[in-house]
């Protein structure tokens, strides 16, 4: 558990430094770092790696649900009721305006990516103990599922003050229900991908803020 969390935290900090200091776009920056991390993982694992089956003791619903509730409450308070949460939304609305208002934009962004990496490490731990094995393919295309979850919950692509914490919760729970439903209905993997793609297109069309979108000429 410490290894997973600290590894996630390290990668999150690398993302944060790469994006906040070098001013690389968040999407491109994180995608590039993910390719590097996947390459390092392939080199280290040299195929796949197993862990003791006894570690499945952590793969219990009561443990995961309790942790999910605790994490949700902590970060709901952080995002909605602290100055840090307000700074995040201000930067999402306009980084330049936030900087002129005295907000330490680079520091806030770095902390945001560090928190994201830490939670990804936590999720990686539970993914590992569920299967007791890991390979370079583990978590492949998971970023697509995350994107679909937040959009499905109503999270605006443009960010800013319109972002609501509940969007992430609603989207994540909806995705879990949808996945379980398709599995119970014995829908094959290819059809599931087609359904996911159709849902992604639909939610982007519905939620995209065209008035505030930057027009490239």
C-alpha positions as CSV (number, residue, x, y, z in Angstrom):
1,X,0.0,0.0,0.0
2,X,2.7,2.6,0.8
3,X,4.6,1.6,-2.4
4,X,1.5,2.1,-4.5
5,X,0.5,5.4,-2.9
6,X,4.0,6.8,-3.0
7,X,4.6,5.8,-6.6
8,X,1.3,7.5,-7.6
9,X,2.3,10.6,-5.6
10,X,5.7,10.7,-7.4
11,X,4.2,10.4,-10.8
12,X,1.6,13.0,-9.9
13,X,4.4,15.4,-8.8
14,X,6.2,14.8,-12.1
15,X,3.0,15.6,-13.9
16,X,2.5,18.8,-11.9
17,X,6.1,20.0,-12.4
18,X,5.9,19.2,-16.1
19,X,2.6,21.1,-16.6
20,X,3.0,24.0,-14.1
21,X,6.6,24.9,-14.7
22,X,6.9,24.1,-18.4
23,X,3.4,25.3,-19.2
24,X,2.5,22.2,-21.2
25,X,-1.3,21.6,-21.7
26,X,-2.7,19.3,-18.9
27,X,-4.1,16.7,-21.3
28,X,-1.0,16.5,-23.5
29,X,1.3,16.5,-20.4
30,X,-0.4,13.8,-18.5
31,X,-0.7,11.7,-21.7
32,X,3.0,12.0,-22.4
33,X,4.0,11.1,-18.8
34,X,1.6,8.1,-18.9
35,X,3.4,6.8,-22.0
36,X,6.7,7.1,-20.2
37,X,5.4,5.4,-17.1
38,X,3.9,2.6,-19.1
39,X,7.3,2.1,-20.8
40,X,9.1,2.0,-17.5
41,X,6.5,-0.5,-16.2
42,X,7.0,-2.8,-19.2
43,X,10.8,-2.7,-18.6
44,X,10.6,-3.3,-14.8
45,X,8.0,-6.1,-15.0
46,X,9.4,-7.9,-18.1
47,X,5.9,-9.4,-18.7
48,X,3.9,-9.7,-15.6
49,X,4.3,-9.8,-11.8
50,X,2.2,-11.6,-9.2
51,X,1.7,-10.9,-5.5
52,X,0.8,-13.3,-2.6
53,X,-2.8,-14.4,-2.8
54,X,-3.1,-13.6,0.9
55,X,-3.2,-9.9,0.0
56,X,-6.7,-10.4,-1.3
57,X,-7.8,-9.9,2.3
58,X,-7.9,-6.2,1.3
59,X,-10.2,-6.9,-1.5
60,X,-13.4,-6.7,0.5
61,X,-16.4,-4.5,-0.2
62,X,-16.5,-3.1,3.4
63,X,-12.9,-1.9,3.1
64,X,-13.4,-0.3,-0.4
65,X,-16.8,1.3,0.4
66,X,-15.6,2.7,3.7
67,X,-12.5,4.1,2.1
68,X,-14.6,5.5,-0.8
69,X,-16.9,7.3,1.7
70,X,-13.9,8.7,3.7
71,X,-12.1,10.0,0.6
72,X,-15.3,11.5,-0.8
73,X,-16.0,13.4,2.4
74,X,-12.4,14.7,2.8
75,X,-12.1,15.9,-0.7
76,X,-15.6,17.3,-0.8
77,X,-14.8,19.5,2.1
78,X,-11.4,20.4,0.6
79,X,-13.0,21.4,-2.8
80,X,-16.2,23.1,-1.6
81,X,-15.2,24.8,1.7
82,X,-11.5,25.7,1.6
83,X,-9.6,28.4,-0.1
84,X,-7.7,25.7,-2.1
85,X,-10.9,24.5,-3.7
86,X,-11.8,28.1,-4.7
87,X,-8.3,28.6,-6.1
88,X,-8.7,25.5,-8.2
89,X,-11.9,26.7,-9.7
90,X,-10.5,30.2,-10.2
91,X,-7.6,28.8,-12.2
92,X,-9.9,26.6,-14.2
93,X,-11.9,29.7,-15.1
94,X,-8.9,31.9,-16.0
95,X,-5.3,31.1,-14.9
96,X,-4.2,34.6,-15.8
97,X,-6.9,36.3,-13.8
98,X,-6.2,34.0,-10.9
99,X,-2.5,34.9,-11.1
100,X,-3.2,38.6,-11.1
101,X,-5.4,38.1,-8.0
102,X,-2.5,36.8,-6.0
103,X,-3.1,33.1,-6.3
104,X,0.0,30.9,-6.6
105,X,-1.0,29.2,-9.8
106,X,2.0,26.9,-10.1
107,X,1.7,25.8,-6.5
108,X,-2.0,25.1,-6.7
109,X,-1.6,23.1,-10.0
110,X,1.3,21.1,-8.6
111,X,-0.7,20.2,-5.5
112,X,-3.7,19.2,-7.6
113,X,-1.6,16.7,-9.7
114,X,0.1,15.4,-6.5
115,X,-3.4,14.7,-5.0
116,X,-4.5,13.1,-8.2
117,X,-1.5,10.9,-8.4
118,X,-1.8,9.8,-4.7
119,X,-5.4,8.7,-5.3
120,X,-4.4,6.9,-8.5
121,X,-1.9,5.0,-6.5
122,X,-4.6,4.1,-4.0
123,X,-6.8,2.9,-6.8
124,X,-3.9,1.0,-8.3
125,X,-3.4,-0.8,-5.0
126,X,-7.0,-2.1,-5.0
127,X,-6.8,-3.1,-8.6
128,X,-3.7,-5.1,-7.8
129,X,-5.1,-6.9,-4.8
130,X,-8.2,-7.8,-6.8
131,X,-6.3,-9.8,-9.4
132,X,-3.1,-10.4,-7.5
133,X,-1.1,-9.7,-10.7
134,X,0.1,-6.8,-12.7
135,X,1.4,-6.3,-16.2
136,X,2.1,-3.5,-18.6
137,X,-1.5,-3.8,-19.9
138,X,-3.0,-3.3,-16.4
139,X,-5.1,-0.1,-16.5
140,X,-4.8,0.3,-20.2
141,X,-7.3,2.8,-21.6
142,X,-8.5,3.5,-18.0
143,X,-8.1,7.3,-18.7
144,X,-10.9,6.9,-21.2
145,X,-13.2,5.5,-18.6
146,X,-12.4,8.3,-16.2
147,X,-13.1,10.9,-18.9
148,X,-16.4,9.2,-19.7
149,X,-17.3,9.1,-16.0
150,X,-16.8,12.8,-15.3
151,X,-18.6,13.8,-18.4
152,X,-21.4,11.4,-17.7
153,X,-21.8,13.1,-14.3
154,X,-22.1,16.5,-15.9
155,X,-18.5,17.8,-15.5
156,X,-17.9,20.6,-18.0
157,X,-14.9,20.3,-20.2
158,X,-14.2,24.0,-19.9
159,X,-13.7,23.8,-16.1
160,X,-14.0,26.8,-13.9
161,X,-16.7,27.8,-11.5
162,X,-19.3,25.5,-13.1
163,X,-17.4,22.4,-11.9
164,X,-19.3,20.5,-9.1
165,X,-17.8,17.8,-6.9
166,X,-20.9,15.8,-7.2
167,X,-20.4,15.4,-10.9
168,X,-17.4,13.1,-10.3
169,X,-19.3,11.0,-7.8
170,X,-22.5,10.7,-9.9
171,X,-20.4,9.9,-13.0
172,X,-18.3,7.3,-11.3
173,X,-21.3,5.5,-9.7
174,X,-23.1,5.6,-13.0
175,X,-20.2,4.1,-14.9
176,X,-19.9,1.3,-12.3
177,X,-23.6,0.5,-12.6
178,X,-23.3,0.6,-16.4
179,X,-20.3,-1.7,-16.5
180,X,-21.9,-4.2,-14.2
181,X,-25.1,-4.1,-16.1
182,X,-23.4,-4.8,-19.4
183,X,-21.4,-7.6,-17.9
184,X,-24.6,-9.2,-16.4
185,X,-26.3,-8.9,-19.8
186,X,-23.3,-10.7,-21.3
187,X,-22.5,-7.9,-23.8
188,X,-19.2,-8.6,-25.5
189,X,-16.2,-6.2,-25.2
190,X,-16.5,-4.7,-28.6
191,X,-20.1,-3.8,-28.2
192,X,-19.3,-2.3,-24.8
193,X,-16.7,-0.1,-26.5
194,X,-19.2,1.0,-29.1
195,X,-21.7,1.9,-26.3
196,X,-19.0,3.9,-24.4
197,X,-18.1,5.8,-27.6
198,X,-21.7,6.7,-28.3
199,X,-22.2,7.9,-24.7
200,X,-19.0,10.0,-24.8
201,X,-20.1,11.7,-28.0
202,X,-23.6,12.4,-26.6
203,X,-22.4,13.8,-23.3
204,X,-19.8,16.0,-25.0
205,X,-22.4,17.4,-27.4
206,X,-24.7,18.1,-24.5
207,X,-22.3,19.5,-22.0
208,X,-19.8,21.4,-24.1
209,X,-19.9,25.2,-23.5
210,X,-19.7,26.6,-27.0
211,X,-20.0,30.2,-25.8
212,X,-16.8,30.1,-23.7
213,X,-14.8,27.8,-26.0
214,X,-11.7,29.2,-27.5
215,X,-12.0,29.6,-31.3
216,X,-8.8,28.7,-33.2
217,X,-8.3,30.8,-36.4
